[in-house]
Amino acid sequence: MFANIYHKKRVLVTGHTGFKGAWLTTWLLQLDAQVHGIAIDIPTQPALYEVLGIADKLHHHHGDVRDFDFVKNSLEAIQPDFIFHLAAQSIVKKSYESPLDTLTTNLLGHAHLLEAVRQLGKPCVLVMVTSDKCYENREQLHGYTEADPLGGDDPYSASKAAAELAVRAWQRSFFSEKNGSIRIATARAGNVIGGGDWAEGRIVPDCVRAWAAGQPVHLRKPNATRPWQHVLEPLSGYLCLGQMLAEQPDLSGEAFNFGPKANQNRTVLNLLEALAVQWKNSNEERFVVEDNPSFKEANLLRLNCDKAHALLGWKPILSFEEATMLTGEWYRHFYQHEKDKMLELSLQQLDFFTQAAAKRNAVWMLR
């Protein structure tokens, strides 16, 4: 996979103790990379990072991306060949409660990493992960492209747009030379689902926690539409982007969307109904709609991923039904007290995904 480009390479994943970070770390370990992680804490309890038991398989660097000296010293010690920057405050609701924490983490985290790489001066590929919410959301029917305006009416969205601007500024100011050895691109994805997410305020974790306790699920916006995708979809995009940046320097400075198939947007209620089928318990399909959501959220969000398909050869693999099947299966096994088997199940799901990618002629499986 990915032209074997990560084999024995030093790969840094910031935010490796988070949901997406733990899945990415697990995949990189399967690709035989020498993985290093930067994180300030274990963000949830339970946490996928701990459930999978992967801590002794990588090099952990404990600290805050808002601390420039820590970031700089860590990079000097690691000497990374690839960096995947996922460390972030990623919850929209929390951004209303702690707007300054959201802005400093999401903006300064990017800026500190970029400046540390600049001062290190070593050849390196950086995939800087922001969000699909970096766009100025106009509730438009057609998908946002990478050329659409950045914006943000809430602290979370504004912090992600600001991070994109910081990456653009550093790339154009310090890393713009043709065939340069430091190559950077941003990746925009969001609304991922999959086993092992327990973040507060996200619909799937809220759902499985409630159902596991025999309680109803409280819905803020049941008819809000999102580009739901399994977590392995954007991660395949990040890994594909890292490979192509290493091979094609002219991609440096670009931004890429990673989302599901165009016909795969579903409402929140559609998602939970599909998960309820996977849960396979008789009295769990209960929903309570909150009449007055406590904070503003977009009703409609779509992504156009044509650029990633044209320039990277990337495409989404799973159907909505397959994504919800994998997600429901993972949580069902966890809550049925099979916690000692979750790494095995996760690797089986990764294998299912890669086998599906091969059968459906994903370019990153065929290179």
N, C-alpha and C positions, 0 to 999 in steps of 0.2 A: 504493500500500500504506500501511496505517496512517494513512489520511486525510491523507497528505502532511505529517504533523506534524513530521517531522524535517528537512524541506527547509530548508537554510541555517541550521539551528539549531546552537548550540555544544553538542556532546555529548562528555562525558568518559567514557572507558572505562578503569577501573583494571584492571590485569592484561591489557592489550591485546596483550602479547607472548606470552601463553599460548595454548593450543589454542582454547578457547572464545572468548577475547578477540580472537584474530586473525580467527576466522570472523565474530564480531559486528562488528568494525571494517570488514571487507570489505563486509558487508551495509549498514552505515551509510553507507559511501562510495558505494555504489550508490544509496542513498536521498538522496544529495547533501547529507549533513550535513557540518558543519565539525567533524571529529573530532580530539579531543585524547586522548592516552594517558598514563597514569602506570604505570611499571613499574620495578622495581629491576634487572632483568637479562633476558637471553634464557634462559628456563628449561631448554631442552633443546637438544641437537644431534643431528639436524637440528631446526629449529623452523619451524612453519608460517608464522609472522610473516616470517621471512627467505625461505622458499621462495616465498611469494607476492609478495615484493618491494614491500610496501606502505609501507615506512618513509617514503618521500618524499612520501606522499599525506596525511599527517596531522602533527599537532604532538606531538612526543614530549617528555615531562617525566620525567627520570631521577631516581628516588629511592625511598625506602622508606616505605610507608604506616604503619610504626611510628614514623616521625619526624613529630610533629605540626606542627612549624614548616614542614617541607617541604610537607606536605599543605595547610596553611593558605595558604602563599604561592602554591602552584600554583593553588588555587581563586581566589585574588584576581586572578591573572594571566589565568586562563581565563574567568572569569565564566560558568560553564556554565548552560545552560537545562535540560539533562538529564544525569544521572549514572547509569551502570551500573557498580556496584561488583562486580568479579569477582576482584580481587587476593586471593590466598589461598594457604595451604599446603594443597594439595588431595589429598594422597596418604595413605591410611590407614596404610600400612606405615611411611612416614616419620614419622608422628605418634608411633609407638612409639620410634623412634630419637631424635627431637628434639621431645619433648612441649612444652617451654617455647617453642620457636620456633613450633610450631603454634598454641599458645594466644595468644601475643602477636600473631602475624600475623593470625589470624582474628578475635580479639576486639578488639584495639586498632586494627586496620585499620578496622573498622566504626566504633568509637567516635571515632577521630580524624576520619574523614570527616564523621560526623554533627556533631561539634562545630565543624569548619571551616565547614560549611554554616550552622550556627546563627550563628556570628560574622560570616559574610559577609552574611547577612540579605537575600539576593537571591531572587526567585522562582525555584524550581527543583523539578524532579521527580527523585526518587531511587528507583531499583530496586536493592535490596540483595540480592545473590545469596548464599544460604547453601547448604543441601544437604538432600536427602531424609533424610540420616542424622542430622538434628537431632532426630528423634523418638526417644522411648524405645522401643527395638525389643523387641517382645514376640513376634516370630516369628508374628504373627497372619495368618490367611488373608485377611481383608478388608483393603482398602487404607487406609492412614493418611489421615485428614482433618486439615485445618488446626487443628481443635479438640482433637486428641489431645495428650497430654502430651509436652513436650520432655524430652530426656534424653541420656545418652551413657555407655556403659560403657568407651569407649576415648578417648584424648586428642583424636582428630580429631572424633568425634561430639560430645564435650563442648564443644569449641571452637565448633562450629557452633550448638549450642543456646545457648551463652553469647552468641554474636553476635545471635541472634534476640532474646534478652532485652535486650541493649543497644539494639537498634533500637526495641523496644517502649518502653523507658524514655525515650529521647530523644523519641520521637514523642508520648507522653502528657505528658511534662513541658514540652516546648518547642514542639511543632508541632501541638497538638491543636485549635486554634481552627477553627471552622467556616468553610469557604471559604478556608482559609489558603493562602498563596502557596507554601509549602514542603510538598511532598507526598511521602510515603514509603510504600513497601510492600516486603515481602520476597518472594523467589522461591525455591522449594524444588524442586530437580531433581537428578538424579544419574544415574550410569551411562550417560553419553552415549558414542556411538561416532561415528566419522566420520574422514575422511582428515585427516592432519596431526597426529595425537596421537602424541607420542613419549615421554610421561612414563613413567619407570621404575616398575614395579609395577602397571601397568594391563594388563589382559589382552589387549586388542587390540594395543597397541604391542609388548608382549612377544611376541605371536604373530607379527606381521609381521617383527620383527627376527630371530626364530629361523628363520622360513621363508626369509627372504632369505639367511640364512647356511647354509641347508640343514640346520638343526638341529631337534630336537623341541621342542615347547612344553611347559613345566612348568606343571601345573595344581595350584593349592592346593585348590580346592573345585569339582570339575567339576559337581556337582549343585546348587550354590548357585543360587538363583533371583533374578534382578534385573529391574527394569523398563527393559530396554534401549531406547534411542531414539536416532535420529540427532541429531547436534548441532544441526541447524537447527530441530528441534522446540522445545526449550526456548528457543532464541534468538527464535523467532517469538513465544513466550509473553512473554519479557522486553520485546520491542518493543511487543507488544500492551498489556502492562501499563503501560508508559510512556505510551503514547497515552491510555489510559483514565484514568490518574491525572491527566493534564493536562486532560481533559475533565470528569471527575467527581470533585470534591474529597472526596466522602463515601467513596471507596475508600481514602483515606489511612489508614495504620495497619493495613491488612489484610495477610494472608499468603496466598500462592497456591502450590499444587502444580502442577508441569508434568511430566507423565509420558506414557507411551504408552497405547494402548488397553488396556482391562482384560484382554483375552484375549491380550495380547502379551508377558507375562512368559515368559522362557525361561531355561534353565539355561546355565551357562558353556559346557558341552559343546555344547549346541544352537547357541550363538553361533559357536563355532569351527568346527563342522561346516559351517555356512552360509558362513562366510568361506573355508573350504577350497575350496568349490565355485567361489567367485569368483576364488580365486588361480590356478586352472587350471594347476597344475604337478603332475606325476605323483606325486612322492614326498614331498610336503610335509605330508600329512595325518597327522602323527605327534604323539601326546600322551603325556606322562609325568606320572602323578599323584604328587604329593608326599604321603607317608604322614603326615608331621608338620608341618603348616603352622606357620610361625614366629610367627604372631600370630593373634589371634581376629578372626573376621569373621562377620557375620550370614549365616545360611543362607537366609532368606526376607525379602524386602522388596517391598512393593507400595504404590502411591500411588493415592488417590482424587482425581480432578481435576474433580469435578462443580462445585466452586465457580468455577474458572476458566471453565468452560463457561457457567455461569449468569450470572456477573457481567461477564465480559470478552468472551464470545462466542468463546473460544479452544477449539480442539480439536486433537488430534494428527492428522497427515495421512498419514504413511507407514505401510505395513505393515512387519512384521519383515523380510520378504523384500526389500522396497525399500530399507530402511535398510542391510541387510548388502550389498546389491548396490552401492549408492553407496560404501560404505566400502571394499569389496574392490576396486572399480574404481579408486578414488583411489590406494590403495597400489600396486596392480599397475602403474599408469602411472608412479608415482614410481620404483619399483624396476626398471622397464624402461628407466631412463635417459631419461625424458622430463621432467626436472625443469624445463626452461625453459617447459614448457607447463602447469604446475600451476595458475597463476592462471586461465588460460583454462578448464581443466577445472573448477576450483572454481566459477567463475561459471556454467558450464553446469549444474553440479549445483544451484546456487542457483536458476537458472531452472527446472530440472526440478521443484524443490520448490515454487516459487511457482505454476507452472502447475498442478501437482497440487492445490495449495490452492484455486486458482480453480475448477477442475473439480469439486472436492468441497465447494464452497460454504463455504469458510472465511470467517467474518465479516470478519476483518481484511483480506481481499482485496477485499471487496465494499463496504466503507464508502465 
